[in-house]
Amino acid sequence: MAEHKSYDAKDIQVLEGLDAVRLRPGMYIGTTGPKGLHHLIWELVDNAIDEAANGYCDRIIVSLNADGSVTVEDNGRGIPVDIHPTLKISAVEVVYTKLHAGGKFNNENYAYSGGLHGVGASVVNALSKWLVVEVCRGGKKYSMRFETITKNGKVHGGVPVAPLTEVGKAIKSGTKVTYLADDTIFETVEYEHETILKKLRELAFLNKGVEIVFIDNRKNIEESQRCVTFKYEGGIVDFVKFMNESKTVLYDKPIYIEGERNGIKVAVAIEHTDSYTDNVFSYVNNIPTTEGGTHEVGLRSALTRVFNDLARKTGALKDKDANYIGDDFKEGLTAVLIVKMKNVQFEGQTKTKLGNPEAKNAVEGVISDGLVEYFSSNKTGKILSQILSKAEGAAKVREAARKAKEITRQKNALDGAPLVGKLASCTGKNVENNELFIVEGNSAGGTAKQARDRFFQAVLPLRGKPLNVEKKRIDQVLQNEEFRTIITALNAGIGEDFNLANLKYHKVIILADADQDGAHIRAILLTFFYRYMRELITEGHVYIGMPPLYKVYKKDVEEYVYSDNELDAAIERVGKGYGIQRYKGLGEMSNDQLWDTTLNPDARSLIRVSIEDAAEAEKMITVLMGDNIDARKAYITENADFNKVDNFKPTAAGK
Ligand code: 0RA
């Protein structure tokens, strides 16, 4: 390799920005865990997507290379190579060494970019051991390399090895970036195939017609998974169809509406199914808005207003009838909403909630007009009547549920008795410290009751599998004893009445066996929380307890092992003459063992459930328990090992 003549001191001063990134990576990419690592890819892909969104590029290739580096390549115009008038360095160099440099080269269209939330390619450079960019533009090919170097005992990230250099001719144009993430910065530099696959598929749905290729050339990847191409000419209409694959739809073709108001671009695809729950996904500038926000409020208002009007006009609602509410049209709704706008403000716990008030009116306006137009045709009458009768059913059940809830409330107030028998509550009164263990099975529940610290740990054993909430309406859920017990124990209500302020336990810990049944019970409980107590998850109160799978022991050493991957290492540590005990279920453990491994806050490991985990659990339940047998078979085959603890990725390891 060539000798690394870096720029002189003056240039390193210019690089102070990048050193700041290395000093506090969290400020720029959120975390140095797996999420932050993957953020590097999204940062570069965002830039390529911007180029595609402006119509200059229709193919993006993301490759995981065998040496651990990542390449992101596009066939856009190529990053400009001319010398910046004041900085006296090439535009390429500016892009990779200046924080937030992207804007300087922006034209008007470019400003919608997902890159708005992005901190730019320079952050990727700062956090890489090396980065090489190749640009093809104007018939020429250019290249530039950056490295993280040590100078006078100090580490500097992303230092140019030489200025941008012409290296040959080019027929087409485009940009190709390859970087190696710095393993001294990141907790792990292992990329997750599945995470990248999902995200790239999502981006392909959101950017119709753009071909996105994912190549995984790492050692352990099966031949059949090495190369995947996504390209959806139908965009979000295809996305909705994809999500409804395992469901029974009420009409064949999703309704698609797009338009622009006050500079805000809006597009939505909508399709109802016979399910009782909804799946609404929204994005702002390609960024998922998991917590919703003003644009979703606009969508809801449009649906409520237009469908109520149409119900009156067609006589589905009589003069004496009350209007439907938004939830009635949301039942069974699958929708993808995308908004593109400038000056985006994100709010909420995870900064995934759109705050801009102007987005509500724009979305509501575009979608209302679109729906009115769509249903003014005489060809759409049947679709309308399907939607209206679905809403009518929802409204009836809403009323029934209200009554059922009233009964439940009265019942709970009257006979706490059966509950007291099951729930072993704790004596401490500080709800912030208190923990509720929801334990699979009576026998494990009994052990947990014996083993726990009664001061702050309560135990609720579940007898069998709780009712599968898929395909159940809220009134049926409320009649199920297991769920009633959970609702009563948590004390915070359910659905619209859910109020976190009344929560009795700030940690709700699901404790199930590490087998298929246990995974199923976990998924059912998560789906229940996701649907009826979502805040419990978004506010970080739900955890998965991790019982050990094995104990490796010898005379006076013993080591507990929580995943198959760790077993070999533990055996090695314990050394010759070891024995192994395998725990098939929680019920096999003694009081002391359960305390030492799973209950004791100083020793146990908990996984905090994120909203993404819960959504994933719901999806698993929908597919596994839903109507579509083929989809179910396919899912089971693809995800045969649905015990994997990492279905529930740790977002914050709790103690
Ligand atoms: C600004 C202006 C121009 C190209 C780009 C940005 C650009 C940036 C990236 C980042 C990754 N791939 C990219 N492709 C293009 C070109 C302006 C012009 O040609 O006039």
Residues whose N, C-alpha, C, O or C-beta is under 5 A from the ligand:
A	BS01	0RA	N47 A48 E51 D74 G76 R77 G78 I79 P80 F105 T175
